[in-house]
Amino acid sequence: MEGNTFLWLIRHAPVDGVAGTIHASSAPADLGDRAKLDALRQHLPHDAASYASPARRTVETARALGLDPELLGEFGEQDFGGWTGRRHDELAASGGDAYTQFWNDSARARPPGGESFEDQVARVRLGLARIGAGPATLVVHSGTIRAALCIALDLAPQSALRFVIDPLSLTRIDRLATGWRVVSVNQRMA
């Protein structure tokens, strides 16, 4: 791919739902913190290509930021399969060995009917390859941003899971002719 690509990765606003839940893609965003949205908007490039996961919360966040994103399934959050819609504390209490084993090897393990973080990294790699040269904003999920950092830093997937990615935070990475460059991670606005 010719030219440099400059990526502004934004984690969506908090989910408007019960905390501690593995939310479905239909979960809405809580867009009540207008000050953070306004501060974040000021840090985004003008006239950039815009992309988002097709999840409701990412689309709503993108639109609240004044973006009209192209939706790319490759940027979706990790698929937690049969655990989607359930609370972590409930799964820990009743999930048996599968839930415990998943967290013992969370990069490679797959929830029932879901995908591993390694699977997500491979999917995000395909999505990043679709983005051409120039500036681009991506409104996505914490797992998607961790996957992008895994790719940019050539990390083992297990290591990339250590990054904290807060709602409405900004992570900046660039794909240059000479390789990847990480500008900032989990930058929080106002």
N, C-alpha and C positions, 0 to 999 in steps of 0.2 A: 504494500500500500504506500503510495507516494504522499509526502507531506506529513507534517506533524499534527497530532490530534490532542486537543486540550480538553480535559474532561472535568466537569463540575458534577460530582455525585452527591445527591441530596437524599438523606433518609426522609421518608414521609413523616407527616405529623403523627402524633400519638393516635393509637386506635381508640375510637369512641366505643368502648366495650369493657368487659370485665377484665381487670388486670390479671396476669398469670395464665391467660388463655392462649392456646395456639389458634390464632384467628384465621378464618377462611378468607379467601380473596375478596369476598363480598363485604367484609367488615369496613365500616366507614371511618373516615379520618375525623379527629377532633381538631377543628380549625379555629378554636377560640382564642389562641394566643396570637392576635394580630400584630403585636409588637415584634415577635420573633419572625413572623412571616415577612413583615416589612423590612426588617434588618437583613434577613437572608436575601430577599429580592435585590437589595442594593449591592450584593456581592456577586451577582450573576452577570454573565456577559450579555450584551445586547446582540441581536441578530445571530444567535447561535442555533444550531440544530437542537431539537428537543426530543427526548425519548423518556418513556416510563414503562414500568411494569404494567400489565393490564389490570392489576388489582384496583379495586375501588379506592382504597386509601391513597394510593400513589397518584391516581388520576385526579382525585379531588385536591390533593396537595399541589400538584402541578398547576392546575387551573387557578388555585388560590394565589399562586406565585405569578400568574399572568402568562403561563406557558400553554402551548397547544401541542402536546407531545405526540409523537408516533409511538404506538404501543408495540413493545417487543416482548413476546413470551419468554425469550431467553433471560430476561431480567427479573422474572418472577422470584418470589421467595422460595426457599427450600420447601419441597412438598413433604408434609408430615403425614400424608396418607390417612389412615384410620384414627390418628390422634388429633386431626384437625377438628377444632370446635371444643376440645376438651381442655380442662385445666391441668397444669403441671402437678399441682398437689394431689389431685384426684388420680392422675396416672401413676404418680409415685406410690400412692397408697394401694392402688388396685391393678397396676400395670404389670405386675409380676416381674420376672427376670428380663423380659424384653426391654422395658423402660430403663432399668438399671444398666443393662448391657449397652444400650444405645449411648448413654452418657459416659460410659467407660471408654468408648471408642467413637466419639461423635463425628469424626471426620469421615469414617468409612462405613459406619453402621447405618442401616436403613430402618425407619419406622415401618410398621406393617402397611404395605401398599404404598410406601413413600419412596423418597430418594435420599441418598447420602449427601453430605456436604461436598464430597469429591465429585458427585454427579452434578451438583449445582455449579461448581467451579468449571467443569467442562462445558456446561450450558452457557454460562456467562462469557467464557472465552469465545464461543461462537457469536454471541451478541456483540461483543466488543469488536470483533472482526468486521461486522456490518457497518460500523461507524467510520465515515470517511474523515479526511483531513479537515482541520479547522476546529473552532470551539463547539462544544456540545454539552448540554445539561442532561443529566439522567436523574429522574426522581424514582427512587427504588427502595429496596429493603436493606436492613442491616446485613443480612446474609449475602445479599448481592454485592454490597460494598466490600465486605470481608473477602468475597471471592475475587473481586477485582484487585484488591490489595495482594491477595495470594498470587495472582498472575503477575502483577507489576513487580513484586519483590521476589518472585520465584521462590515462594515459601512452601514448605510442606503444609497441606491443608489444615492439619491439626494446629499448627502454629498460627495460622491466620484467624482461627476462632478466638484467639486471645484479644483481638481488637474490640474496644468498646465503640459502638456507633450509636449515638443518641438520636432521638427524634429531632427533626429539623436541623441536623448538623450538616456541615459541608466537608467533603473530602475532595481534594484536588490531586489528580494524577495526569500525567502527560505521556502519550506514546510518541516518542521521537525516533528519528531515523537511527539513532545510536542505541535505542532501548527505552525502557520505561524510566520515568522520574516521578517521585512522590513529592508533592508540594506541601500538603497538609492533610491531617487525618482528624476527623471528629471535631472540626472547628465549630464552636457554638456561638451563635449570635445573640446579642443583647440579653 
